[in-house]
């Protein structure tokens, strides 16, 4: 994602394809040695899966370092740098089929960076949790976005996914 793409994205309110987060889960910010590190990982993976399980449409975005105020967004920035490969490693065995996403840190001002996940729609879905993690993820769960929040898929969500068939991509 380029800076001008991000500026266009800022004009969009939070939606089923766009999630603005002020910061990464606090459990992650406290470091790997924190007793709830796994909970932080699970929260992040849950949010990615919910975006990936949208039935159709454009790419999804999970953006950290931006606070959503409804009509406008305030850039707060992220205070810890991450490697996209870390997130890919966490997700590798957490869902079947695998999530398709990338992570990039984008400089948006003097010493201000945001973290942007771009979540692609995979032809095969829903993405089903395959392991327990942090008291958030459990095998068999399917996460979706209901409005602006992640939620466990209900019958109607699953029915739509399975009757729609494979998506292009």
Secondary structure, DSSP 8 states (H G I E B T S, - for coil): --HHHHHHHHTS--BTTEEEESSS-HHHHT-TTSTTHHHHHHHHHHHHHHHHT-SSSS-EEEEESEEE-SS-EEE---SS---HHHHHHHHTTTEES---EEEEEEEEETTEEEEEEEE---SS---EE-S-BTTTB-TT-BEEEETTEEEE--HHHHHHHHHH-----
